[in-house]
């Protein structure tokens, strides 16, 4: 009887280890206008409260009402307006939504704190990349079920933002954060059928074209998964644009530099890398997590967590090659 209890306990532990909720990203959506004097008075405090928490995904939309000549609204009025109408807040600025819930525009850090440290049964991973010299980028969004959940479908909203823009607006604000640039899905989101088995996933592959006014170095793609019933946010994710030739194995220069194996468990080999002397590995959020000198053609990645990464190698003449790879156990 005692042995049976032990075996039952072990089986329970094995099952629960395979099912694990993940941290839920906090998404803050601000509806503002560069000609709104109330926005000019309140937006700086809103920016400060949101930026205090480095992990919060912040998006600022600029609907054409109450002022149709708003600088950022004029660059994409249709989609800015559509997102405002999705929340039934068109014509009112500033308005703030945290996790799809309206909150006071007198936002401070105490307003944000109740939304922190929550978990979700779904994870979102984003890959956001473009080829050198290309006028477009690819966004690959993977939705993974990580815990038991009865949710069958939800709306996914995928779009592009510019992380910060210096522009002294008529309302006096000199710097604007998380400026919405373009919807890649419909601005109100698109209904998708979610994976039903734990660790199953669905993949959404999209492309978009750059505009001249955008600074590519400051572009990020973000994804918001929302319940269709009440617009509450199930999960969010964000990834900076990786500029370069991003692929599994690529002939990038005349040196035909490549990486293998891919996926990798322990050692990543950089082939034909004699002319390349440094490397940098960063995650899907564009954050550098490992870098060094490429003295040999082998890089240990055993310490990395499982997931998607990018490696950028640079030569003494500043030739750069960037590759995507997957780390597995």
LUMPADO-569321 format. One record per residue: x, y, z of N, C-alpha, C in turn; residue number from 0; residue in three letters. Coordinates in pm, whole numbers, plus 50000, padded with zeros to 5 digits. Each point is the difference from the previous one (the first is absolute). Example, Ala and Ser with C-alpha at 12.3 -4.5 7.8 and 13.67 -1.06 7.14 Angstrom:
     n_x     n_y     n_z    ca_x    ca_y    ca_z     c_x     c_y     c_z   seq   type
   51319   49431   50780   49911   50119   50000   50090   50120   50000     0    ALA
   49965   50105   49928   50082   50119   50006   49923   50109   50073     1    SER
REM end
This chain:
     n_x     n_y     n_z    ca_x    ca_y    ca_z     c_x     c_y     c_z   seq   type
   50084   49879   50000   49916   50121   50000   50087   50125   50000     0    UNK
   50109   49996   50076   50090   50114   50007   50066   50024   49865     1    UNK
   50042   49889   49932   50062   50012   49869   49902   50060   49899     2    UNK
   49874   49959   50008   49898   50051   49909   49983   50151   50019     3    UNK
   50004   50045   50126   49986   50143   50029   50116   50078   49942     4    UNK
   50123   49944   50012   50119   50067   49947   49991   50012   49848     5    UNK
   49960   49887   49935   49988   50001   49855   49895   50101   49953     6    UNK
   49888   50006   50073   49895   50095   49966   50050   50143   50013     7    UNK
   50077   50027   50105   50056   50133   50022   50097   50038   49890     8    UNK
   50084   49901   49960   50096   50027   49893   49929   50030   49869     9    UNK
   49895   49923   49972   49923   50022   49878   49937   50138   50000    10    UNK
   49949   50042   50116   49940   50133   50013   50104   50109   49973    11    UNK
   50122   49980   50055   50105   50099   49981   50041   50009   49854    12    UNK
   50010   49884   49933   50036   49999   49859   49895   50073   49916    13    UNK
   49876   49979   50032   49892   50065   49925   50001   50151   50021    14    UNK
   50019   50042   50127   49995   50143   50028   50122   50071   49945    15    UNK
   50114   49926   49988   50119   50064   49944   49980   50035   49851    16    UNK
   49918   49919   49933   49976   50022   49858   49900   50112   49975    17    UNK
   49925   50036   50104   49899   50105   49988   50041   50115   50090    18    UNK
   50034   50111   49941   50052   50110   50081   49954   50133   49944    19    UNK
   49934   50079   50083   49963   50134   49959   50125   50086   49984    20    UNK
   49988   50106   49925   50112   50090   49974   49963   50140   50045    21    UNK
   50100   50084   50029   49969   50138   50038   49921   50072   49891    22    UNK
   49902   50078   50041   49920   50077   49905   50060   50139   49984    23    UNK
   50028   50038   49875   50050   50134   49973   49889   50102   50025    24    UNK
   50037   50112   50059   49905   50109   50020   50003   50089   49876    25    UNK
   49882   50026   49944   49988   50083   49881   49926   50129   50037    26    UNK
   50066   50113   49976   49940   50131   50026   49975   50069   49867    27    UNK
   49873   50035   49973   49964   50066   49876   49947   50140   50032    28    UNK
   50068   50099   49944   49967   50141   50023   49941   50059   49872    29    UNK
   49888   50069   50014   49939   50072   49888   50020   50149   50027    30    UNK
   50074   50067   49912   50041   50136   50025   49996   50080   49871    31    UNK
   50041   50127   50006   49996   50086   49884   50099   50114   50021    32    UNK
   50083   50028   49899   50107   50100   50017   49948   50143   50012    33    UNK
   49872   50023   49971   49943   50134   50011   49906   50013   50120    34    UNK
   49989   49895   50078   49913   50000   50117   50075   50056   50120    35    UNK
   49953   50112   50054   50069   50064   50112   49990   49916   50127    36    UNK
   49889   49928   50018   49986   49911   50116   50102   49888   49990    37    UNK
   50020   49948   49877   50103   49898   49979   50138   50057   50035    38    UNK
   50024   50125   49960   50127   50063   50030   50028   50008   50149    39    UNK
   49893   50017   50078   50014   50008   50145   50013   49863   50066    40    UNK
   49931   49899   49944   49993   49869   50067   50094   49895   49942    41    UNK
   50032   50008   49871   50081   49896   49937   50137   49979   50066    42    UNK
   50073   50107   50037   50131   49977   50062   49993   49913   50124    43    UNK
   49898   50020   50084   49985   49916   50120   49964   49857   49961    44    UNK
   49918   49985   49895   49963   49867   49952   50124   49928   49948    45    UNK
   50080   50068   49917   50124   49941   49949   50092   49959   50114    46    UNK
   50013   50088   50098   50090   49974   50113   49956   49877   50078    47    UNK
   49870   49988   50024   49949   49886   50077   50020   49869   49925    48    UNK
   49976   50002   49869   50015   49878   49921   50147   49964   49984    49    UNK
   50084   50099   49969   50142   49974   49978   50073   49958   50127    50    UNK
   49940   50025   50115   50059   49957   50127   50013   49847   50003    51    UNK
   49908   49933   49933   50001   49853   49995   50052   49960   49862    52    UNK
   50124   49956   49995   50067   49977   49872   49936   49889   49917    53    UNK
   49924   49912   50063   49945   49885   49930   49861   50026   49942    54    UNK
   49945   50118   50025   49865   50032   49950   50009   50036   49851    55    UNK
   49910   49945   49921   49991   50033   49858   49909   50123   49986    56    UNK
   50056   50107   49948   49925   50126   49990   49976   50035   49853    57    UNK
   49875   50031   49966   49966   50044   49866   49919   50130   50011    58    UNK
   50036   50098   49921   49927   50126   49997   49934   50016   49863    59    UNK
   49867   50016   50000   49923   50020   49878   49958   50146   49992    60    UNK
   49984   50049   49877   49967   50141   49977   49878   50010   49909    61    UNK
   49880   49980   50056   49878   50012   49918   49981   50143   49951    62    UNK
   49922   50014   49894   49983   50130   49936   49901   50092   50073    63    UNK
   49937   49950   50104   49912   50084   50082   50054   49997   50143    64    UNK
   50005   50114   50066   49929   50124   49968   50072   50094   49903    65    UNK
   50125   49970   49958   50071   50092   49911   50051   49922   49879    66    UNK
   49944   50029   49884   50032   49924   49879   50136   50033   49942    67    UNK
   50060   50113   50043   50131   50039   49947   50115   49954   50088    68    UNK
   49975   49907   50090   50106   49942   50084   50110   49942   49909    69    UNK
   50124   50032   50031   50115   49962   49917   50006   49849   49975    70    UNK
   49986   49920   50105   50011   49854   49987   49873   49939   49942    71    UNK
   49887   50058   50030   49875   49950   49945   49998   50013   49849    72    UNK
   50050   50112   49949   49999   50025   49856   50079   49893   49923    73    UNK
   50096   49936   50065   50083   49900   49933   49928   49865   49986    74    UNK
   49894   49979   50077   49922   49877   49988   49866   50016   50073    75    UNK
   49913   50088   49950   49875   50029   50072   49905   49881   50006    76    UNK
   49994   49921   49895   49902   49891   49993   50022   49898   50110    77    UNK
   50123   49954   50015   50028   49894   50098   50005   50053   50143    78    UNK
   50048   50124   50019   49992   50060   50134   49855   50012   50045    79    UNK
   49913   50045   49909   49859   50014   50033   49935   49864   50027    80    UNK
   50037   49900   49920   49940   49868   50014   50032   49939   50136    81    UNK
   50122   50022   50048   50035   49945   50132   49923   50073   50110    82    UNK
   49983   50131   49985   49923   50076   50098   49854   49955   50002    83    UNK
   49945   49975   49882   49861   49956   49992   49982   49859   50056    84    UNK
   50104   49918   49989   49995   49865   50058   49975   50009   50151    85    UNK
   50060   50099   50064   49983   50020   50144   49886   50098   50033    86    UNK
   49928   50043   49899   49890   50097   50019   50048   50127   50068    87    UNK
   50119   50046   49961   50054   50120   50062   50033   50108   49896    88    UNK
   49949   49984   49878   50029   50096   49894   49946   50139   50037    89    UNK
   50085   50101   49987   49960   50137   50030   50035   50044   50140    90    UNK
   50054   49910   50080   50034   50034   50139   50149   49974   50024    91    UNK
   50072   50103   50035   50142   49986   50034   50033   50090   50118    92    UNK
   50095   49961   50087   50069   49871   49998   49918   49892   50071    93    UNK
   50004   49879   49947   49939   49884   50064   50105   49890   50009    94    UNK
   49995   49922   50109   50099   49896   50022   49930   49868   50029    95    UNK
   50051   49893   49939   49950   49866   50025   50118   49911   50042    96    UNK
   49985   49932   50113   50099   49903   50046   49938   49862   49991    97    UNK
   50065   49911   49927   49949   49864   49977   49858   50002   49942    98    UNK
   49970   50103   49920   49868   50010   49938   49895   50062   50089    99    UNK
   50041   50046   50120   49906   50057   50097   50023   50151   50010   100    UNK
   49896   50083   49990   50019   50145   50012   50041   50038   50142   101    UNK
   50100   50089   50010   50045   50049   50130   50007   50152   49995   102    UNK
   50018   50060   50113   50004   50146   50008   50117   50056   49920   103    UNK
   49977   50114   49932   50112   50063   49929   50088   50081   50095   104    UNK
   49968   49997   50130   50091   50051   50102   50092   49886   50043   105    UNK
   50052   49927   49904   50076   49878   50024   50126   50026   50080   106    UNK
   50025   49913   50100   50127   50000   50070   50043   49855   50020   107    UNK
   50112   49978   50064   50052   49864   50016   49904   49912   50079   108    UNK
   49925   50058   50092   49905   49920   50079   49885   49948   49914   109    UNK
   49971   50070   49890   49897   49951   49908   50046   49876   49927   110    UNK
   50131   49994   49970   50056   49889   49923   50022   49876   50085   111    UNK
   50039   50020   50126   50043   49888   50084   49901   49884   50010   112    UNK
   49868   50024   50011   49907   49886   50010   50001   49908   49878   113    UNK
   50052   50049   49887   50001   49920   49878   50129   49919   49985   114    UNK
   50095   50022   50089   50128   49930   49992   49990   49861   50061   115    UNK
   50100   49917   49967   50018   49867   50062   49880   49907   49980   116    UNK
   49932   50015   49887   49893   49907   49966   50053   49895   49902   117    UNK
   49927   49891   49986   50043   49893   49912   49895   49973   49892   118    UNK
   50043   49927   49898   49911   49968   49889   50022   49855   49959   119    UNK
   49898   49940   49942   50013   49865   49947   50052   49999   49856   120    UNK
   50027   50120   49947   50049   50010   49863   50127   50085   49996   121    UNK
   50091   49960   49914   50124   50073   49978   50003   50047   49855   122    UNK
   50056   50119   49978   50019   50052   49864   50149   50024   49978   123    UNK
   50051   49949   49890   50137   50028   49957   49995   50073   49867   124    UNK
   50085   50102   49986   50003   50078   49876   50142   50002   49944   125    UNK
   50012   49977   49870   50122   50023   49925   49972   50115   49903   126    UNK
   50088   50099   50000   49975   50123   49924   50129   50036   49928   127    UNK
   50004   49983   49869   50127   50013   49929   49980   50050   49858   128    UNK
   50111   50052   49944   49999   50045   49861   50136   49972   49938   129    UNK
   50005   49996   49868   50125   49985   49928   50066   50137   49983   130    UNK
   50134   50003   50001   50069   50123   49971   49959   50051   49862   131    UNK
   49970   50128   49991   49961   50059   49873   49855   49977   49963   132    UNK
   49928   49925   50082   49860   49972   49968   49911   50113   50050   133    UNK
   49886   50016   49935   49905   50103   50042   49884   49938   50077   134    UNK
   50018   49876   50049   49894   49934   50074   50058   49910   50109   135    UNK
   49914   49955   50088   50041   49915   50111   49900   49887   50018   136    UNK
   50044   49896   50066   49918   49883   50029   49974   49993   50150   137    UNK
   49877   49968   50036   49964   49977   50140   49942   49858   50010   138    UNK
   50066   49918   50080   49952   49865   50024   49952   49994   50145   139    UNK
   49871   49978   50018   49938   49998   50132   49958   49856   50032   140    UNK
   50052   49947   50109   49967   49864   50043   49921   50007   50130   141    UNK
   49882   49942   50002   49917   49992   50119   50004   49857   50052   142    UNK
   50046   49985   50124   50020   49867   50058   49910   49986   50123   143    UNK
   49930   49889   50011   49919   49972   50119   50090   49938   50105   144    UNK
   50008   50062   50118   50091   49953   50105   49929   49941   50121   145    UNK
   49871   50023   50013   49925   49948   50115   49859   49964   49959   146    UNK
   49932   49927   50087   49862   49962   49971   49911   50123   49992   147    UNK
   49922   50009   49895   49915   50117   49979   49886   49960   49907   148    UNK
   49881   50051   50028   49884   49965   49917   49980   50098   49884   149    UNK
   50083   50103   49993   49984   50100   49895   50025   49937   49862   150    UNK
   49901   50008   49914   50008   49937   49868   50055   50093   49893   151    UNK
   49968   50128   50011   50043   50096   49898   50020   50136   50065   152    UNK
   50072   50088   49931   50024   50135   50050   50040   50087   49882   153    UNK
   50006   50130   50024   50044   50092   49895   50149   50030   50017   154    UNK
   50072   49994   49889   50142   50035   50001   50018   50131   49923   155    UNK
   50067   50094   50063   50030   50129   49938   50152   50011   49991   156    UNK
   50051   50009   49878   50144   50011   49976   50025   50131   49926   157    UNK
   50095   50078   50049   50024   50132   49942   50144   50042   50021   158    UNK
   50033   50119   49948   50136   50055   50008   49995   50134   50070   159    UNK
   50099   50025   50084   50011   50128   50068   50144   50050   49991   160    UNK
   50017   50130   50022   50132   50060   50011   50021   50032   50147   161    UNK
   50107   49947   50056   50016   50002   50146   50005   50140   50059   162    UNK
   50061   50094   49932   49998   50140   50047   50025   50092   49881   163    UNK
   49937   50117   50005   50016   50100   49894   50013   50137   50064   164    UNK
   50105   50071   49963   50018   50138   50046   49927   50095   49905   165    UNK
   49897   50063   50052   49921   50096   49922   49930   50090   50101   166    UNK
   50031   50128   49996   49936   50094   50091   49861   50032   49948   167    UNK
   49900   49940   50065   49862   50011   49955   49939   50134   50040   168    UNK
   49891   50039   49936   49931   50124   50039   49957   50000   50146   169    UNK
   49978   49882   50059   49961   49996   50142   50121   50000   50093   170    UNK
   50121   50015   49944   50119   50018   50081   50079   49874   50029   171    UNK
   49953   49883   49963   50072   49876   50028   50114   49984   49899   172    UNK
   50127   49986   50048   50113   49993   49908   50036   49858   49955   173    UNK
   49965   49900   50079   50034   49861   49965   49877   49912   50020   174    UNK
   49978   49912   49903   49881   49914   49999   50045   49855   49997   175    UNK
   49936   49917   50080   50044   49861   50018   49898   49902   49942   176    UNK
   50054   49891   49943   49914   49892   49952   49903   50043   49893   177    UNK
   50044   50086   49908   49909   50059   49900   49954   49892   49902   178    UNK
   49870   49978   49996   49940   49905   49906   50024   50045   49857   179    UNK
   50047   49905   49917   50029   50032   49862   49908   49930   49900   180    UNK
   49979   49869   50020   49926   49926   49899   49943   49871   50058   181    UNK
   49877   49969   49964   49942   49869   50029   50048   49900   49895   182    UNK
   50033   49880   50044   50032   49894   49904   49880   49907   49987   183    UNK
   49930   49977   50110   49867   49939   49994   49898   50113   49993   184    UNK
   49873   49967   50006   49898   50104   50014   50022   50073   50132   185    UNK
   49972   50130   50002   50024   50080   50120   49915   49955   50119   186    UNK
   49886   49937   49972   49915   49948   50107   50039   49857   50038   187    UNK
   50107   49950   49938   50041   49862   50024   49927   49904   49907   188    UNK
   50055   49881   49988   49940   49897   49916   49979   49874   50083   189    UNK
   49884   49940   49985   49964   49883   50079   50081   49879   49954   190    UNK
   50064   49932   50095   50077   49879   49969   49955   49888   50092   191    UNK
   50007   49878   49949   49974   49882   50083   50128   49966   50074   192    UNK
   49992   49993   50131   50118   49978   50083   50036   49852   50005   193    UNK
   50128   49969   50026   50038   49859   50018   49927   49943   50121   194    UNK
   49956   49875   49991   49917   49940   50104   50077   49908   50094   195    UNK
   50115   49949   49956   50081   49913   50084   50117   50078   50057   196    UNK
   50035   49972   50125   50113   50067   50063   50127   49975   49919   197    UNK
   50075   50109   49977   50125   50003   49923   49978   49994   49849   198    UNK
   49875   49992   49954   49971   50018   49858   50006   50149   49967   199    UNK
   50017   50032   49873   50015   50140   49962   49939   50027   49862   200    UNK
   49976   50127   49974   49965   50044   49866   50099   50109   49961   201    UNK
   50029   50012   49871   50098   50097   49951   49934   50092   49898   202    UNK
   50021   50130   50019   49947   50101   49908   50119   50072   49939   203    UNK
   50011   49994   49869   50114   50057   49928   49951   50117   49913   204    UNK
   50050   50121   50028   49952   50119   49932   50117   50086   49953   205    UNK
   49975   50085   49903   50101   50096   49956   49939   50139   49992   206    UNK
   50085   50101   50007   49954   50138   49982   50111   50081   49936   207    UNK
   49965   50111   49940   50097   50087   49931   50034   50120   50087   208    UNK
   50127   50040   49996   50045   50118   50072   49950   50127   49933   209    UNK
   49992   50108   50078   49974   50132   49946   50120   50089   50027   210    UNK
   50021   50096   49913   50119   50084   50007   50011   50073   50134   211    UNK
   49887   50037   50058   50000   50080   50123   50044   49920   50123   212    UNK
   50006   49869   49989   50031   49917   50116   50151   49982   50017   213    UNK
   50042   49993   50125   50138   49965   50032   50004   49850   50027   214    UNK
   50060   49924   49909   50001   49854   50012   50066   49954   50129   215    UNK
   50098   50077   50047   50073   49961   50121   49912   50007   50125   216    UNK
   49885   50064   49989   49912   50016   50115   49867   49927   49983   217    UNK
   49987   49920   49895   49875   49929   49975   49990   49873   50083   218    UNK
   49880   49974   50051   49969   49874   50069   49866   49950   49949   219    UNK
   49987   49869   49997   49870   49938   49974   49943   49952   50132   220    UNK
   49869   50011   50016   49938   49950   50122   49876   49920   49964   221    UNK
   49964   49910   50089   49882   49916   49981   49918   50002   50128   222    UNK
   49868   50013   49985   49910   50001   50114   49892   49895   49975   223    UNK
   49988   49906   50091   49897   49897   49993   49890   50036   50098   224    UNK
   49877   50019   49950   49890   50048   50083   49877   49911   49989   225    UNK
   49930   49988   50111   49873   49928   49997   49901   50077   49915   226    UNK
   49927   49929   49918   49903   50064   49912   49879   50052   50078   227    UNK
   49977   49942   50117   49880   50033   50078   50009   50135   50069   228    UNK
   50116   50031   50058   50009   50122   50082   50127   50083   49975   229    UNK
   50081   49961   49899   50122   50071   49963   50111   49989   50103   230    UNK
   49982   49918   50105   50108   49982   50097   50117   49928   49934   231    UNK
   50122   50038   50040   50119   49950   49933   50046   49869   50062   232    UNK
   50017   49901   49915   50046   49867   50041   50152   49997   50008   233    UNK
   50065   50061   49902   50146   50004   49998   50046   50106   49901   234    UNK
   50121   50047   50020   50061   50096   49908   50145   49966   49977   235    UNK
   50058   50057   49896   50142   49979   49970   50048   50113   49911   236    UNK
   50132   50022   50001   50059   50107   49922   50141   49960   49959   237    UNK
   50041   50040   49879   50135   49970   49953   50052   50112   49913   238    UNK
   50122   50046   50028   50064   50101   49918   50032   49944   49862   239    UNK
   50012   50089   49903   50034   49958   49865   50147   49961   49994   240    UNK
   50027   49878   49951   50137   49954   49978   50034   50028   49854   241    UNK
   50093   50091   49978   50041   50034   49865   50110   49907   49956   242    UNK
   49981   49933   49888   50104   49909   49952   49940   49886   49924   243    UNK
   50086   49909   49958   49955   49880   49931   49971   49896   50104   244    UNK
   49873   49973   50028   49962   49914   50111   49944   49871   49944   245    UNK
   50071   49890   50021   49955   49871   49951   50072   49891   50076   246    UNK
   49966   49877   49973   50065   49890   50069   50144   49985   49957   247    UNK
   50026   49981   49871   50134   49994   49944   49998   50084   49874   248    UNK
   50088   50099   49991   49990   50093   49888   50134   50026   49937   249    UNK
   50003   50016   49868   50117   50046   49929   49993   50151   49997   250    UNK
   50064   50064   50096   49981   50144   50016   50105   50081   49926   251    UNK
   50124   49953   49999   50108   50070   49933   50073   49904   49910   252    UNK
   50103   50050   49936   50079   49913   49914   50069   49891   50080   253    UNK
   50011   50020   50133   50061   49898   50086   49906   49883   50022   254    UNK
   49873   50015   49962   49898   49896   50020   49996   49955   50146   255    UNK
   50000   50097   50089   49995   49971   50143   49867   49934   50035   256    UNK
   50002   49908   50096   49878   49927   50036   50009   49959   50146   257    UNK
   49887   49956   50056   49999   49946   50136   49935   49862   49997   258    UNK
   50043   49913   50091   49943   49867   50012   50049   49939   50132   259    UNK
   49935   49901   50058   49868   49950   49960   49891   50099   50042   260    UNK
   49885   49984   49942   49886   50087   50032   49871   49920   49983   261    UNK
   49932   49964   50111   50019   50040   50139   50132   49949   50059   262    UNK
   50041   50065   50110   50125   49967   50065   49975   49971   50147   263    UNK
   50077   49908   50056   49987   49968   50143   50117   50051   50083   264    UNK
   50122   49995   49942   50119   50029   50080   50096   50096   49929   265    UNK
   50056   49958   49888   50100   50079   49929   49946   50049   49866   266    UNK
   50008   50130   49978   49960   50059   49874   50127   50025   49918   267    UNK
   50003   49945   49879   50117   50013   49914   49974   50105   49894   268    UNK
   50094   50094   49986   49992   50104   49898   50097   49961   49889   269    UNK
   49947   49958   49886   50084   49953   49891   50050   50113   49912   270    UNK
   50119   49981   49945   50063   50099   49910   50009   50138   50065   271    UNK
   50044   50001   50125   49998   50124   50079   50138   50060   50021   272    UNK
   50099   49962   49917   50137   50045   50023   50013   50152   50002   273    UNK
   49916   50070   49923   50010   50146   49992   49915   50071   50104   274    UNK
   49933   49923   50086   49909   50059   50099   50060   49982   50140   275    UNK
   49996   50106   50081   50072   49995   50127   49915   50025   50125   276    UNK
   49876   50046   49987   49915   50018   50118   49861   49945   49972   277    UNK
   49931   49966   50111   49862   49953   49986   49915   50062   50110   278    UNK
   49871   50005   49974   49903   50051   50097   49872   49919   49985   279    UNK
   49951   49947   50112   49875   49923   50000   49895   50081   50074   280    UNK
   49883   50012   49939   49892   50074   50064   49869   49924   49985   281    UNK
   49906   50032   50089   49873   49928   50003   49898   50067   49909   282    UNK
   49878   49948   50000   49898   50051   49908   49953   50140   50036   283    UNK
   50039   50050   50120   49965   50136   50039   50109   50098   49957   284    UNK
   50106   49949   49933   50109   50086   49957   50101   50028   50109   285    UNK
   49992   49929   50112   50091   50022   50113   50125   49913   49984   286    UNK
   50117   50061   50012   50125   49925   49992   50018   49919   50127   287    UNK
   50022   49869   49985   50014   49913   50117   50136   49932   50007   288    UNK
   50078   50007   49892   50130   49932   49999   50080   50053   49882   289    UNK
   50127   50036   50025   50085   50046   49891   50145   49971   50033   290    UNK
   50085   50002   49898   50140   49972   50023   50079   49998   49871   291    UNK
   50125   49957   50011   50087   49990   49884   49984   49863   49936   292    UNK
   50001   49998   49868   49984   49876   49926   50139   49947   49967   293    UNK
   50071   49957   50106   50137   49951   49982   50002   49865   49929   294    UNK
   49900   49919   50028   49984   49874   49931   49861   49997   49939   295    UNK
   49970   49898   49925   49871   49998   49932   49890   49934   50081   296    UNK
   50026   49974   50128   49901   49933   50086   49962   50089   50117   297    UNK
   49870   50014   50022   49948   50081   50110   49912   49912   50088   298    UNK
   50027   49999   50128   49918   49922   50093   49871   50076   50030   299    UNK
   49887   49934   49976   49870   50060   50030   49922   49913   50099   300    UNK
   50069   49910   50067   49933   49908   50092   49932   50072   50115   301    UNK
   50049   50120   50034   49944   50074   50113   49872   50075   49964   302    UNK
   49965   50007   49872   49882   50073   49958   49874   49919   50029   303    UNK
   49893   50069   50035   49870   49933   50014   49948   49960   49862   304    UNK
   49912   49904   49998   49940   49959   49873   49925   50116   49937   305    UNK
   50009   50013   49868   49928   50106   49933   50068   50043   49871   306    UNK
   49948   50109   49942   50052   50056   49875   50099   50113   50034   307    UNK
   50115   49999   49931   50100   50104   50018   50053   50045   49865   308    UNK
   50075   50110   50002   50068   50048   49880   50148   50016   50035   309    UNK
   50086   49967   49904   50144   50022   50018   50048   50092   49888   310    UNK
   50075   50100   50038   50056   50095   49903   50152   49993   50008   311    UNK
   50064   49971   49890   50146   49993   49996   50052   50114   49915   312    UNK
   50114   50059   50043   50054   50118   49935   50146   49979   49965   313    UNK
   50040   50046   49882   50139   49986   49956   50078   50126   50033   314    UNK
   50130   49995   49982   50087   50115   50027   49972   50115   49903   315    UNK
   49937   49968   49886   49964   50104   49903   49853   50039   50010   316    UNK
   49938   49960   50114   49861   50035   50033   49896   49934   49910   317    UNK
   50036   49888   49935   49897   49917   49939   49922   49932   50112   318    UNK
   49870   49993   49985   49915   49944   50105   49910   49892   49940   319    UNK
   49988   49888   50072   49905   49896   49960   49917   49964   50123   320    UNK
   49871   49988   49981   49909   49969   50110   49920   49874   49967   321    UNK
   49989   49911   50099   49929   49875   49979   49905   49974   50117   322    UNK
   49893   49932   49970   49909   49956   50105   50029   49854   50031   323    UNK
   49996   49965   50132   50015   49859   50036   49910   49968   50118   324    UNK
   49976   49872   50019   49917   49953   50109   50083   49918   50098   325    UNK
   49991   50034   50126   50068   49925   50107   49900   49900   50059   326    UNK
   50041   49873   50004   49917   49896   50060   50083   49923   50099   327    UNK
   49934   49912   50077   50072   49919   50099   50092   49902   49929   328    UNK
REM end
